Amino acid sequence: MTEIKGIIDDIGISALENDIKIAALAILSDSGKLIHQTENFDLKNQGSILLNAMKGKKTLTLNNIEFIIQGNPSEGIIGTSKAGMGYLIILPFQGGLLVSYALPQADPTKASAFLKSYTVRLDGKI
């Protein structure tokens, strides 16, 4: 758990330094169990919703924000808020999912590519 928290901290610092505009992060197991989340993210009891998105569902509502899902679940998906409230980026890794909320001003493709570099560090940690 300490190692996962360290990786999340590294992502946050690097995102800030590189102006990626990531506001919140979480790690879920591949069964949907919440492993870790930043203090400003509340994904408790949301695991099944996120797993359904990774199974091909085209929309999801998370914390009262509806997202339209695009992308290939095996490589990662980007949810765009219908109300312009930002982006949900979900990337799989061996054993779980890296979930991120990016601000409306973010470039979701750039943020996804940035986060993918960290999924390798998360592989097998859960």
N, C-alpha and C positions, 0 to 999 in steps of 0.2 A: 504493500500500500504506500509506503514511503517513497518507493521508486516511481510509482505512478503519479503521486502528488508532485514530485520533482519534475517529471516530464511536463505536467500541466503548467507548473510555474515557468518552466523554460519556454513553453509555447507562448504564454502570456507576455513574458518579457520581450521575446523576439518579435512577436506580432506588434507590440507597441513600438519597438525600435524600427521596424520595417513598414510602419503605417498600414497594417493589414486591416485594421478596424474590426477586430474580433472582440466581442463584448463578454462572452461567457463560454465556458467549456464544461464538458462532462464525459465520463467514461462509463459505458454500460457493458456488462458481460454479453456474450452471444445469446444468452437466455433472457436478456432484458433486465437483469438485476443492476441497479444503480451501484457503481463501485466508488465513484468520486465525482463531485461537481464543485464548481466555483461557488462562492457565497451568493452571487447574484443570479444564479440559475436554479430553478426548482423543477427537477424532473422526477421527483418521487411519484411513484405509481403511474409513470408515463412510458415505461419500458415497452409494453405491448403496442402502443401507438407507434413508437419508433421502429419496432420490429416489423410492423405491418407495412410501413413505408419502404423498408428494405426488401419486402416481399413483392413489391410492385404496385402498392396502392398509390394513386395519383394525387391525392390530397390528404392532408392531416391537419388536425387542430391541436395545438400545443399551447397551454397556458392562455387560452381564449384568443389565440392568433391562428388564422387559417393560412396554410401554406399550400401552394401548388408545387408538386414534386416533378423534377426533371432529372435525367441522368440514368446511368446504369448501376443498379444496386451492388453489383459485384465490384465496381470501381469507386462507388460513392455517388451520393445524390445531393442535389441542391433544392431546397424548398424556398420559393419566393413568396413572401407575404402578400396576400391579395390587397391588403390595406397600405402597402408601402412601408411596413414596419421593420423590414430587414430580411435576413436570409437565415435559413437553417441548413447547415452543412453536416452531413452524416457520412463518415468514412469507415469502412470495415477494416479490421486488422485481425490477426490470428488470435481468436478468443473473445473478441468484442467489437464495440463501436466507439469511435471518437465523434462526439456530437458538439457542434459549435453554433453559436448564434452570432451572426455578423451584422453590424449596423447597416442602416439603409444606404449610407454613403460608400459602403464597401464594394469592391469588385469581387463578386462571388467566385468567379473562375480563378482569379488570383489567390483568393483566400483558400480555396479548395486545394490548389497546387501547393501552397505553403504548408497546409496541414498534412498533406500526404507524406511529406518528408518526415513527419513525426510518427506516422503509423508504424514504420519499421521499428522504431524504438519501443513501441507498445506491444509488438508481436510477442505472444507467449507470456506476457506479464500477468495475465489473469488465469 
